[in-house]
Amino acid sequence: MRRFVLFSALTFVCLSLSAAGVVINSGINYLQYAILTRCSYDVNVENQIAVVTVTETFRNNQLSNMAPRYFYPLPDGASATQLRWFAAGMWFSAIISPNPQNPPGGPSTFPTSFLNYVGPFPIIFDFITVLAPTDTMTVELTYVQLLPYSSGNVDLVLRNNTLPLQSSSLQSQALDVHLVSDRLITGFQMLSHPSANVDNNGEVANAHYLSYNSYANLDYHLRYTLSSTQLGLWAMSTYLDSVPDLMGRGFFTFIVEPDPTNTTQVIDKVFTLIIDRSGSMGFENKITQAKNAATYIVNNLNEGDLFNIVIFNAYVQPLWTTHQPRTPANISSALNFINSITATGNTNIQAAFDVSVPQFVNASDSTANIIIFLTDGQPTSGITNTQQLVNYVDNLININEADIYLFNFGIGSDVNHQLLTLLADHNNGVATFLGNSELYATITDFYNLIRNPVILNPVFSVNPIAAVHDVYPSDLPNLYLGKQMIVSGRYDFPQPVTINFSGNAYNQPVNYQYPLTLSETDSPQYQFLPKIWAKQYIETLLIQYYSLDPNSFQAIELKQTIISVSIMWGIITPFTSFTGGTDIEDDTENSTPPVEIVNLTNYPNPFNPTTTISFEVVKDIKAPAIIKIYNTKGQLIRILAINVKGKGKYQVVWDGRDKDGKIATSGVYFYTLSFGNTVLSNKMTLLK
């Protein structure tokens, strides 16, 4: 029995836009906005990894006090890392708490214009500040993003069009971009604002735009182009002075784009396009986009391709019962079939796979056997339970002996993310989720890519063997011509290494090797690398979590690990959120958060069977202090807490047992103490 391969481990260029944030009044049950008066973006890009800080000033133009709630929609591939705000003459900093964002109160319903503006997954934060009439508040959000890349072009898109929600002009708008690249920058231009000041010397490029008393009616779009003759591996690494875990002080990120040794070939395909034609696809032009994308694919099939089209709602209708060759007559029949598609009825995903998968039973391993699955909703007929449907498709796959590459595309805000992600992950793939208006461009771009694989089923290795570890993503994506692979990991000791990526293309083995030296210094320009690693680590853990019963012991343990990594490395996840806030300065913007705890230690150390963890609080704060104990794999094994009642020395005893009451094994453990705005860490050894 050959395995069914879900072959969607490719990240597509989806220019999902970030947007200027929105502040509303959470103290009333209808929508009331604060006015945005200033907005500036400060962006530092290092080899396609962007650290973006957006600073916005809002004013309460209402006649009563406002309880401000902030919405900020992050772009695809971005993770929020810091949120702070300035009000009443002071700066405050939010902390990351182990709770999903779900603030109570506020408007009972939101208009479509608001929902479309903020998107389905915005950062949401309730400030502890109250805005009186005419008061202003400045909000600063920082996030890290892997910028979309395609064939040498990198796009930075920042939505600056606030007209959908606000008709008044802004006092100022500003954009500053600083780019550093190891690969030659051959082009650098502001597509949206040609009047911006730009400069580029090939290694460093800058863009600056500033406007006063003008309408924010145009999104920022910057594109830079990298040399097409410099393909290979670009390495960034840093060796921190200290880390809050025991997984190694070194962090690296590799951006890989091998130079294919052979000329581009066209791979024969056995191809099925599954299109959801349920009623919801009729909204916001989605079915028209799907039909246009299908038309493009049919018109661009290659000689030797076999193809079919399957449409479904509550019922399934295939164009043919088997795949047919690319001939003028079959293309004409397919285009007529596509043109006749209308959107109506329920969504029976089970039935769509019931019809589509068996058609590949006689497919050859010498072809690329591909399914593109387009859907915008939840299953509403057939099997509707997510886990049952995943199990059903898995069983259906096992009956049919064919290697099939399945690309899942979820459209809009109502799609079942967990279902499409699990279907992909169970078979070495990943789903792609799109906005309502992104389908045509993404699918056509994808179709052009699948003809040109550089490495399929890639494997990562390093020499010396143990030089790096905890490398993510653990299942590497397939790599296509004009695309990149981004890999992050940890290391214990700086040293020269050889990185190896191997796999196959056109049924032939391929191998790419890159020598490099892992850094021995703490590099200030690479402070973002721990967050990139944590982001990719968390994404891997989330995939595992969503494949489990959320009430199972393993899922609960994974959730705790995700929360711990999130808080430890400052990355927002579905299980954590920005909350609360502590004052970090009185009158200046650039001071750092104060130290609130010192002298974290434990005695005895080594110990058996118990040890006392002690620390000193140096500020008059009353709040719980949380101590988390991890093993050398980074797994959370115990949480301890003590109620702090102001300045003084505190201690708590660990009895050497894990969260299930079992006696911990001998070895090294590390522990973190989170209190206020401070996190400290230390090591201890249990000897038996």
C-alpha positions as CSV (number, residue, x, y, z in Angstrom):
1,M,0.0,0.0,0.0
2,R,1.6,3.3,-1.1
3,R,0.9,6.3,1.0
4,F,-1.3,9.2,-0.1
5,V,0.8,12.4,0.0
6,L,-0.7,15.8,0.7
7,F,1.7,18.0,-1.2
8,S,0.9,21.5,-0.1
9,A,4.0,22.4,1.8
10,L,4.5,25.5,-0.3
11,T,4.0,29.0,0.9
12,F,2.4,31.2,-1.8
13,V,2.6,34.9,-2.4
14,C,-0.6,36.1,-0.8
15,L,-0.3,39.9,-0.2
16,S,-2.6,39.8,2.8
17,L,-2.4,43.3,4.1
18,S,-1.8,44.6,7.6
19,A,-3.8,47.6,8.4
20,A,-3.6,50.7,10.5
21,G,-5.2,49.7,13.8
22,V,-8.6,50.7,15.0
23,V,-9.7,51.8,18.5
24,I,-13.3,51.4,19.6
25,N,-15.2,52.0,22.8
26,S,-15.7,48.7,24.6
27,G,-17.8,50.3,27.2
28,I,-21.0,50.5,25.1
29,N,-22.9,47.9,23.0
30,Y,-22.7,49.8,19.7
31,L,-19.7,50.7,17.5
32,Q,-18.0,54.0,18.4
33,Y,-14.6,54.9,17.1
34,A,-11.7,56.9,18.3
35,I,-10.2,59.1,15.5
36,L,-6.8,58.1,14.1
37,T,-4.7,61.3,13.9
38,R,-1.2,60.0,13.2
39,C,0.2,56.8,11.8
40,S,3.8,55.8,11.1
41,Y,5.6,52.6,10.1
42,D,9.2,51.8,11.0
43,V,10.4,48.7,9.2
44,N,13.8,47.0,9.4
45,V,14.3,44.2,6.9
46,E,17.2,41.7,7.1
47,N,17.3,39.2,4.2
48,Q,13.5,39.1,3.8
49,I,12.7,39.0,7.5
50,A,10.9,42.2,8.6
51,V,10.5,43.7,12.0
52,V,7.7,46.2,11.8
53,T,6.7,48.8,14.4
54,V,3.5,50.7,13.7
55,T,2.9,53.8,15.9
56,E,-0.5,55.4,15.9
57,T,-2.2,58.2,17.8
58,F,-5.9,58.2,18.5
59,R,-8.2,60.9,19.9
60,N,-11.5,60.5,21.7
61,N,-13.8,62.9,19.8
62,Q,-16.9,61.7,21.7
63,L,-18.6,63.7,24.5
64,S,-18.1,60.9,27.1
65,N,-15.3,58.7,28.4
66,M,-14.1,55.9,26.2
67,A,-12.9,52.4,27.3
68,P,-10.4,51.9,24.4
69,R,-10.2,48.5,22.7
70,Y,-7.6,48.1,20.0
71,F,-7.9,45.9,16.8
72,Y,-4.9,45.3,14.6
73,P,-5.0,42.8,11.8
74,L,-1.6,41.1,11.3
75,P,-0.5,40.2,7.8
76,D,0.1,36.5,6.8
77,G,3.3,35.1,8.2
78,A,3.5,37.7,11.0
79,S,3.6,37.3,14.8
80,A,3.1,40.1,17.3
81,T,5.9,40.5,19.8
82,Q,5.3,43.8,21.7
83,L,2.5,46.2,22.5
84,R,2.8,49.4,24.4
85,W,1.0,52.7,24.7
86,F,1.4,56.3,25.9
87,A,-1.4,58.0,27.8
88,A,-1.6,60.5,30.6
89,G,2.1,61.3,30.3
90,M,3.3,57.7,30.8
91,W,4.3,54.7,28.7
92,F,2.7,51.4,29.5
93,S,3.7,47.9,28.3
94,A,1.3,45.0,27.8
95,I,2.4,41.5,29.0
96,I,1.7,38.2,27.4
97,S,-0.7,36.1,29.5
98,P,-1.6,32.4,29.2
99,N,-5.2,33.2,28.1
100,P,-6.7,33.4,24.6
101,Q,-7.9,36.8,23.6
102,N,-11.7,37.0,24.2
103,P,-12.4,40.4,25.9
104,P,-16.0,40.8,27.3
105,G,-18.3,43.7,26.6
106,G,-18.3,46.0,23.6
107,P,-20.5,46.2,20.6
108,S,-23.0,43.3,20.3
109,T,-22.6,43.3,16.5
110,F,-20.1,44.7,14.0
111,P,-20.9,46.0,10.5
112,T,-19.5,44.2,7.5
113,S,-17.2,47.2,6.7
114,F,-15.5,46.8,10.1
115,L,-15.2,43.0,9.9
116,N,-13.7,43.3,6.4
117,Y,-11.2,45.9,7.6
118,V,-9.9,44.1,10.7
119,G,-10.0,40.6,9.1
120,P,-10.7,37.3,10.8
121,F,-7.7,37.2,13.1
122,P,-6.8,40.6,14.5
123,I,-4.8,41.3,17.6
124,I,-7.4,42.5,20.2
125,F,-6.4,44.4,23.3
126,D,-8.3,46.3,26.1
127,F,-6.2,49.1,27.5
128,I,-6.3,49.8,31.2
129,T,-6.4,53.5,30.3
130,V,-9.6,55.5,30.1
131,L,-9.8,58.1,27.4
132,A,-11.7,61.3,28.4
133,P,-13.2,63.5,25.8
134,T,-10.4,65.1,23.6
135,D,-7.8,62.9,25.2
136,T,-5.2,61.2,23.0
137,M,-3.4,57.9,23.2
138,T,-0.4,56.6,21.2
139,V,-0.2,52.9,20.5
140,E,2.9,51.1,19.4
141,L,2.7,47.5,18.1
142,T,5.7,45.5,16.9
143,Y,5.6,42.3,14.9
144,V,8.0,40.1,12.9
145,Q,7.1,38.9,9.5
146,L,8.5,36.6,6.8
147,L,8.0,38.7,3.7
148,P,6.4,37.0,0.6
149,Y,8.9,36.1,-2.1
150,S,8.5,35.0,-5.7
151,S,11.2,34.7,-8.4
152,G,13.5,37.3,-6.9
153,N,10.8,39.8,-6.0
154,V,10.0,40.6,-2.3
155,D,6.9,42.6,-1.4
156,L,6.2,44.7,1.7
157,V,2.6,45.7,1.8
158,L,1.2,47.9,4.7
159,R,-2.4,49.0,4.5
160,N,-2.6,52.7,5.0
161,N,-6.1,53.3,3.6
162,T,-8.3,54.2,6.5
163,L,-11.1,55.6,4.4
164,P,-13.4,52.5,4.8
165,L,-13.7,53.5,8.5
166,Q,-12.7,57.1,8.8
167,S,-13.3,60.0,6.4
168,S,-11.2,62.6,8.2
169,S,-7.6,63.4,7.2
170,L,-4.5,62.5,9.3
171,Q,-2.2,65.1,10.8
172,S,0.8,63.0,9.6
173,Q,1.6,59.8,7.8
174,A,5.1,58.4,7.7
175,L,7.0,55.3,6.4
176,D,10.6,54.5,7.0
177,V,12.1,51.2,5.6
178,H,15.7,50.1,6.1
179,L,16.8,47.0,4.2
180,V,20.0,45.0,4.5
181,S,20.6,42.1,2.2
182,D,23.4,39.6,1.7
183,R,22.1,39.1,-1.9
184,L,22.5,42.0,-4.3
185,I,19.5,44.3,-4.4
186,T,19.0,45.0,-8.1
187,G,15.7,46.9,-7.7
188,F,14.0,48.9,-5.0
189,Q,10.9,51.0,-5.5
190,M,7.8,52.3,-3.9
191,L,5.0,51.1,-6.2
192,S,2.3,52.9,-4.3
193,H,4.0,56.2,-3.4
194,P,6.5,57.1,-6.2
195,S,7.2,60.5,-4.5
196,A,8.9,58.7,-1.6
197,N,12.7,59.2,-1.2
198,V,14.5,55.9,-1.9
199,D,18.2,55.0,-2.2
200,N,19.9,51.7,-2.9
201,N,23.6,50.8,-3.1
202,G,23.0,47.1,-3.7
203,E,23.6,46.0,-0.1
204,V,21.6,48.5,1.8
205,A,18.4,50.3,0.7
206,N,16.2,52.9,2.4
207,A,12.8,54.4,1.7
208,H,11.2,57.4,3.4
209,Y,7.8,58.9,3.0
210,L,6.2,61.7,5.0
211,S,2.9,63.6,4.5
212,Y,1.1,66.1,6.6
213,N,-2.7,66.9,6.8
214,S,-3.6,64.5,4.1
215,Y,-6.1,61.6,3.7
216,A,-4.8,58.1,4.3
217,N,-6.3,56.7,1.2
218,L,-3.5,54.5,-0.2
219,D,-1.8,51.4,1.0
220,Y,2.0,51.3,1.1
221,H,3.5,48.8,-1.4
222,L,7.2,48.5,-1.6
223,R,8.9,45.9,-3.9
224,Y,12.6,45.1,-4.1
225,T,14.3,42.7,-6.4
226,L,17.2,40.4,-5.6
227,S,19.9,39.2,-8.0
228,S,18.8,36.1,-10.0
229,T,22.4,34.9,-10.3
230,Q,23.0,34.7,-6.6
231,L,21.1,31.6,-5.5
232,G,22.0,29.4,-2.6
233,L,21.8,29.6,1.2
234,W,21.8,32.8,3.3
235,A,22.5,32.2,7.0
236,M,21.8,34.4,9.9
237,S,23.0,33.2,13.4
238,T,23.5,34.7,16.8
239,Y,24.9,33.3,20.1
240,L,23.1,34.9,23.0
241,D,24.7,35.6,26.3
242,S,21.9,33.9,28.1
243,V,18.6,32.1,27.3
244,P,15.6,31.2,29.4
245,D,15.8,27.5,28.5
246,L,18.4,24.8,28.1
247,M,18.1,24.2,24.4
248,G,21.3,26.0,23.4
249,R,22.4,29.6,23.3
250,G,22.7,29.7,19.5
251,F,19.9,30.5,17.0
252,F,20.0,30.4,13.3
253,T,17.7,31.0,10.3
254,F,18.6,29.8,6.8
255,I,16.9,31.2,3.7
256,V,17.4,28.6,1.0
257,E,16.9,28.9,-2.8
258,P,19.0,26.4,-4.7
259,D,20.1,27.0,-8.2
260,P,18.7,24.1,-10.3
261,T,21.5,22.3,-12.2
262,N,19.2,21.3,-15.0
263,T,17.1,23.4,-17.4
264,T,13.5,23.8,-16.4
265,Q,11.4,20.9,-17.3
266,V,7.6,20.4,-17.5
267,I,6.3,17.6,-15.5
268,D,3.3,15.6,-16.8
269,K,0.2,15.8,-14.5
270,V,-2.8,13.8,-13.6
271,F,-4.9,16.6,-12.3
272,T,-8.3,17.1,-10.5
273,L,-9.7,20.5,-9.5
274,I,-12.4,20.2,-6.8
275,I,-14.5,23.4,-6.6
276,D,-16.9,24.2,-3.8
277,R,-20.1,25.6,-5.4
278,S,-22.2,25.9,-2.2
279,G,-24.3,29.0,-1.6
280,S,-21.7,30.9,0.3
281,M,-19.4,30.8,-2.7
282,G,-21.8,33.2,-4.4
283,F,-21.0,36.0,-2.1
284,E,-18.2,38.6,-2.7
285,N,-17.3,37.3,-6.1
286,K,-15.7,34.0,-4.9
287,I,-17.4,31.7,-7.4
288,T,-16.4,34.0,-10.2
289,Q,-12.8,33.9,-9.1
290,A,-12.9,30.2,-8.8
291,K,-14.3,29.8,-12.3
292,N,-11.6,32.2,-13.7
293,A,-8.9,30.3,-11.9
294,A,-10.2,27.0,-13.3
295,T,-10.4,28.5,-16.8
296,Y,-6.8,29.6,-16.6
297,I,-5.6,26.2,-15.5
298,V,-7.5,24.3,-18.3
299,N,-6.2,26.7,-20.9
300,N,-2.6,26.2,-19.7
301,L,-2.5,22.4,-19.5
302,N,0.5,20.7,-21.1
303,E,0.8,18.0,-23.7
304,G,0.7,14.7,-21.8
305,D,-1.5,16.0,-19.0
306,L,-4.7,14.2,-17.9
307,F,-7.3,16.2,-16.1
308,N,-10.8,16.3,-14.6
309,I,-13.0,18.8,-12.7
310,V,-15.3,18.0,-9.8
311,I,-17.8,20.4,-8.4
312,F,-19.8,19.9,-5.2
313,N,-22.4,21.3,-2.9
314,A,-24.7,18.8,-1.1
315,Y,-24.2,16.7,-4.2
316,V,-21.1,15.9,-6.4
317,Q,-20.9,16.4,-10.1
318,P,-17.7,15.3,-11.9
319,L,-17.0,16.5,-15.5
320,W,-16.0,12.9,-16.4
321,T,-15.8,9.6,-14.4
322,T,-12.1,9.3,-15.2
323,H,-9.2,11.6,-16.1
324,Q,-9.1,12.6,-19.7
325,P,-6.2,13.8,-22.0
326,R,-5.6,17.4,-23.0
327,T,-7.3,17.6,-26.4
328,P,-9.1,20.5,-28.1
329,A,-12.4,18.8,-27.7
330,N,-11.9,18.0,-24.0
331,I,-10.7,21.6,-23.3
332,S,-13.8,22.9,-24.9
333,S,-16.0,20.6,-22.8
334,A,-14.2,21.6,-19.6
335,L,-14.6,25.4,-20.4
336,N,-18.3,24.9,-21.0
337,F,-18.6,22.9,-17.8
338,I,-16.8,25.7,-15.8
339,N,-18.9,28.4,-17.3
340,S,-22.1,26.6,-16.2
341,I,-21.2,26.5,-12.5
342,T,-23.5,28.3,-10.1
343,A,-23.4,28.7,-6.3
344,T,-26.2,27.1,-4.3
345,G,-26.8,24.5,-1.6
346,N,-24.9,23.0,1.3
347,T,-21.3,21.8,1.6
348,N,-20.6,18.0,1.4
349,I,-16.8,17.7,1.6
350,Q,-17.0,14.0,2.3
351,A,-18.8,13.3,-1.0
352,A,-16.3,15.4,-2.9
353,F,-13.5,13.2,-1.8
354,D,-15.6,10.1,-2.2
355,V,-15.7,10.8,-6.0
356,S,-12.3,12.4,-6.5
357,V,-9.8,10.1,-4.7
358,P,-10.7,6.8,-6.4
359,Q,-10.1,8.3,-9.8
360,F,-6.4,8.2,-9.1
361,V,-6.3,4.4,-8.4
362,N,-4.5,3.7,-11.8
363,A,-2.3,6.8,-11.8
364,S,1.4,6.3,-12.4
365,D,4.2,7.3,-10.1
366,S,6.0,8.9,-13.0
367,T,3.5,11.8,-13.1
368,A,2.5,14.5,-10.6
369,N,-0.9,13.3,-9.4
370,I,-2.5,16.5,-8.1
371,I,-5.7,17.6,-6.4
372,I,-6.5,21.3,-5.9
373,F,-9.3,21.6,-3.4
374,L,-11.1,25.0,-3.1
375,T,-13.6,25.6,-0.3
376,D,-14.9,28.6,1.6
377,G,-16.9,27.0,4.4
378,Q,-17.6,24.4,7.0
379,P,-19.0,21.0,6.0
380,T,-22.8,21.2,6.4
381,S,-23.8,17.8,5.0
382,G,-22.3,14.3,4.9
383,I,-19.8,14.0,7.8
384,T,-19.6,17.4,9.5
385,N,-17.5,16.5,12.6
386,T,-13.9,17.6,11.9
387,Q,-12.1,14.6,13.4
388,Q,-14.5,12.1,12.0
389,L,-14.1,13.7,8.5
390,V,-10.3,13.6,8.8
391,N,-10.4,10.0,9.8
392,Y,-12.8,9.2,6.9
393,V,-10.6,10.8,4.3
394,D,-7.5,9.0,5.8
395,N,-9.3,5.7,5.5
396,L,-10.4,6.5,1.9
397,I,-6.9,7.4,1.0
398,N,-5.5,4.1,2.3
399,I,-7.8,2.2,0.0
400,N,-6.4,3.8,-3.1
401,E,-2.8,3.1,-4.1
402,A,-1.5,6.3,-5.6
403,D,0.8,9.1,-4.6
404,I,-1.4,12.1,-4.8
405,Y,-0.4,15.7,-4.2
406,L,-3.3,17.6,-2.5
407,F,-3.3,21.4,-2.3
408,N,-5.9,22.8,0.1
409,F,-7.1,26.4,-0.4
410,G,-9.4,27.9,2.2
411,I,-11.2,31.1,1.1
412,G,-12.6,33.8,3.5
413,S,-13.3,33.9,7.2
414,D,-15.7,31.0,7.6
415,V,-13.4,28.2,6.4
416,N,-12.6,25.3,8.6
417,H,-8.9,25.9,9.3
418,Q,-8.5,22.9,11.5
419,L,-9.9,20.5,8.9
420,L,-7.8,21.7,6.0
421,T,-4.7,21.9,8.2
422,L,-5.2,18.3,9.5
423,L,-5.8,16.9,6.1
424,A,-2.6,18.4,5.0
425,D,-0.5,17.6,8.0
426,H,-1.5,14.0,8.2
427,N,0.3,13.6,4.9
428,N,3.2,16.0,4.9
429,G,1.4,19.1,3.6
430,V,0.0,22.4,4.6
431,A,-3.1,24.3,3.7
432,T,-3.2,27.9,2.3
433,F,-5.8,30.3,3.6
434,L,-6.9,33.3,1.4
435,G,-8.9,36.4,1.6
436,N,-12.1,36.6,-0.5
437,S,-10.3,38.5,-3.2
438,E,-7.0,36.6,-3.4
439,L,-8.1,33.3,-5.0
440,Y,-7.5,33.9,-8.7
441,A,-4.0,35.4,-8.4
442,T,-2.9,32.8,-5.9
443,I,-4.2,29.7,-7.8
444,T,-2.8,30.9,-11.2
445,D,0.6,31.6,-9.5
446,F,0.5,28.2,-7.9
447,Y,-0.3,26.4,-11.1
448,N,2.7,28.0,-12.8
449,L,4.9,26.8,-10.0
450,I,4.0,23.1,-9.9
451,R,5.7,22.6,-13.3
452,N,9.1,23.5,-11.9
453,P,10.1,21.5,-8.8
454,V,13.6,22.0,-7.5
455,I,13.5,19.7,-4.5
456,L,10.6,17.4,-3.7
457,N,10.4,15.6,-0.3
458,P,13.5,17.5,1.0
459,V,15.6,16.3,3.8
460,F,17.8,18.5,6.0
461,S,21.1,17.3,7.5
462,V,24.2,18.8,8.9
463,N,27.8,17.8,9.4
464,P,28.9,17.4,12.2
465,I,25.7,15.5,12.9
466,A,24.9,17.0,16.3
467,A,25.9,20.6,15.4
468,V,22.3,21.9,15.3
469,H,19.1,20.7,16.7
470,D,15.4,21.6,17.2
471,V,15.1,22.5,13.5
472,Y,11.7,23.7,12.2
473,P,9.7,23.2,10.2
474,S,10.3,19.5,11.0
475,D,8.7,18.5,7.7
476,L,10.4,20.7,5.1
477,P,8.3,22.1,2.3
478,N,8.8,21.1,-1.3
479,L,10.8,23.8,-3.1
480,Y,9.9,25.2,-6.5
481,L,11.7,27.4,-9.0
482,G,11.6,31.0,-7.8
483,K,10.5,30.0,-4.3
484,Q,12.4,29.8,-1.0
485,M,12.6,27.7,2.1
486,I,13.1,29.3,5.5
487,V,14.5,27.0,8.2
488,S,15.3,27.9,11.9
489,G,17.0,26.0,14.7
490,R,19.2,26.0,17.7
491,Y,22.9,25.2,18.4
492,D,25.0,24.6,21.5
493,F,28.5,25.5,20.2
494,P,29.7,27.9,17.5
495,Q,31.6,26.0,14.8
496,P,32.0,25.6,11.0
497,V,29.3,23.3,9.6
498,T,28.1,21.9,6.3
499,I,24.4,22.1,5.6
500,N,22.9,19.6,3.2
501,F,19.5,19.6,1.5
502,S,18.6,16.5,-0.5
503,G,15.5,15.2,-2.2
504,N,14.4,14.5,-5.7
505,A,13.1,16.3,-8.8
506,Y,11.7,14.7,-12.0
507,N,12.3,11.3,-10.2
508,Q,16.0,12.1,-10.0
509,P,18.0,12.6,-6.8
510,V,19.2,16.1,-6.1
511,N,21.6,17.3,-3.4
512,Y,22.7,20.8,-2.4
513,Q,25.5,21.5,0.1
514,Y,26.4,24.8,1.8
515,P,29.4,25.4,4.1
516,L,29.1,28.1,6.8
517,T,30.1,29.1,10.3
518,L,27.7,29.4,13.1
519,S,28.2,32.7,15.0
520,E,30.0,32.9,18.3
521,T,28.8,36.4,19.2
522,D,25.5,38.0,20.3
523,S,24.7,40.0,17.1
524,P,22.4,43.0,17.8
525,Q,21.1,43.0,14.2
526,Y,19.8,39.5,14.7
527,Q,17.8,40.0,17.8
528,F,14.7,38.7,15.9
529,L,16.1,35.2,15.3
530,P,14.9,33.7,18.6
531,K,11.4,34.9,17.8
532,I,11.5,33.5,14.3
533,W,12.7,30.1,15.8
534,A,9.9,30.3,18.4
535,K,7.3,31.1,15.8
536,Q,8.2,28.1,13.6
537,Y,8.5,25.9,16.7
538,I,5.0,27.0,17.9
539,E,3.5,26.4,14.4
540,T,4.8,22.8,14.5
541,L,3.4,22.3,17.9
542,L,0.0,23.7,16.9
543,I,-0.2,21.2,14.0
544,Q,0.3,18.4,16.5
545,Y,-2.2,19.9,18.9
546,Y,-5.0,20.3,16.3
547,S,-4.6,16.6,15.4
548,L,-5.6,15.5,18.9
549,D,-8.6,15.5,21.2
550,P,-8.2,18.8,23.0
551,N,-9.1,17.1,26.3
552,S,-6.5,14.4,25.9
553,F,-3.4,14.4,28.2
554,Q,-1.1,14.9,25.2
555,A,-3.1,17.8,23.8
556,I,-3.1,19.5,27.2
557,E,0.6,19.0,27.5
558,L,1.2,20.4,24.1
559,K,-1.0,23.4,24.9
560,Q,1.0,24.1,28.0
561,T,4.3,23.9,26.0
562,I,2.9,26.3,23.4
563,I,1.9,28.8,26.2
564,S,5.3,28.4,27.8
565,V,7.3,29.0,24.6
566,S,4.9,32.0,23.8
567,I,5.6,33.7,27.1
568,M,9.3,32.8,27.2
569,W,10.1,34.2,23.8
570,G,7.4,36.8,23.5
571,I,5.3,35.4,20.6
572,I,1.5,35.7,20.6
573,T,-0.3,32.4,19.9
574,P,-4.0,31.2,19.8
575,F,-3.6,30.4,23.5
576,T,-2.0,33.6,24.7
577,S,-2.7,37.3,24.4
578,F,-1.6,40.7,25.3
579,T,-3.1,41.7,28.6
580,G,-2.9,44.2,31.5
581,G,0.0,46.6,31.5
582,T,2.7,48.1,33.7
583,D,4.1,51.6,33.6
584,I,7.5,51.5,32.1
585,E,8.5,55.1,32.2
586,D,7.4,58.5,33.5
587,D,8.2,61.0,30.8
588,T,10.5,59.5,28.2
589,E,9.7,57.2,25.4
590,N,12.9,55.2,25.2
591,S,13.5,53.9,28.7
592,T,13.5,50.1,29.4
593,P,11.1,48.2,31.7
594,P,12.2,48.3,35.3
595,V,13.6,45.3,37.2
596,E,11.0,43.9,39.6
597,I,12.6,40.7,40.8
598,V,16.2,39.8,41.6
599,N,18.3,37.0,43.0
600,L,16.5,34.0,41.6
601,T,18.1,30.9,43.0
602,N,17.4,27.5,44.6
603,Y,19.0,25.6,47.5
604,P,20.2,22.9,47.7
605,N,21.5,22.5,44.2
606,P,22.0,19.7,43.3
607,F,19.2,18.4,45.4
608,N,17.3,15.2,46.3
609,P,14.3,15.0,46.7
610,T,13.3,18.7,47.3
611,T,14.7,22.2,46.7
612,T,13.6,25.7,47.7
613,I,13.3,28.3,45.0
614,S,13.8,31.8,46.3
615,F,13.8,35.3,44.9
616,E,13.5,38.9,46.0
617,V,10.9,41.5,44.9
618,V,12.3,45.0,44.8
619,K,9.1,46.9,43.8
620,D,5.9,47.4,45.8
621,I,3.7,45.2,43.7
622,K,1.0,42.8,44.8
623,A,0.5,40.0,42.2
624,P,1.0,36.2,41.8
625,A,4.5,35.1,40.8
626,I,4.6,32.1,38.4
627,I,7.4,29.6,38.4
628,K,7.6,27.1,35.5
629,I,9.9,24.1,35.5
630,Y,11.1,22.5,32.3
631,N,13.2,19.5,31.4
632,T,16.1,19.5,28.9
633,K,13.7,18.9,26.0
634,G,11.9,22.2,26.8
635,Q,8.8,20.4,28.0
636,L,6.9,22.0,30.9
637,I,6.7,19.6,33.8
638,R,5.5,21.7,36.7
639,I,4.0,25.1,37.5
640,L,4.3,26.7,40.9
641,A,2.8,29.9,42.1
642,I,3.2,32.2,45.1
643,N,1.2,35.3,46.0
644,V,3.5,38.3,46.3
645,K,2.4,41.1,48.7
646,G,5.0,43.8,48.1
647,K,8.7,44.2,48.5
648,G,10.6,41.3,50.2
649,K,12.1,37.9,49.9
650,Y,9.9,34.9,48.9
651,Q,10.4,31.2,48.5
652,V,8.5,28.2,47.3
653,V,9.4,24.5,47.6
654,W,9.5,22.1,44.6
655,D,9.0,18.5,45.8
656,G,10.7,17.0,42.7
657,R,7.4,15.8,41.2
658,D,5.8,16.6,37.8
659,K,2.3,17.9,37.3
660,D,0.9,14.4,37.4
661,G,2.5,13.8,40.8
662,K,5.1,11.4,39.5
663,I,8.7,11.7,40.8
664,A,10.9,13.4,38.2
665,T,13.9,11.6,36.8
666,S,17.5,12.6,37.6
667,G,18.9,15.3,35.4
668,V,19.2,19.0,34.7
669,Y,16.1,21.2,34.9
670,F,15.6,24.8,34.2
671,Y,13.0,27.2,35.7
672,T,11.6,30.6,34.9
673,L,10.0,33.1,37.2
674,S,7.5,35.5,35.6
675,F,6.4,38.5,37.7
676,G,5.1,41.9,36.5
677,N,7.2,42.8,33.4
678,T,10.2,40.7,34.4
679,V,11.2,37.1,33.5
680,L,14.2,35.4,35.2
681,S,15.6,31.9,34.7
682,N,18.0,29.5,36.3
683,K,19.2,25.9,36.3
684,M,19.0,23.1,38.9
685,T,20.0,19.5,39.0
686,L,18.1,16.6,40.6
687,L,20.4,13.7,41.7
688,K,19.2,10.4,43.0
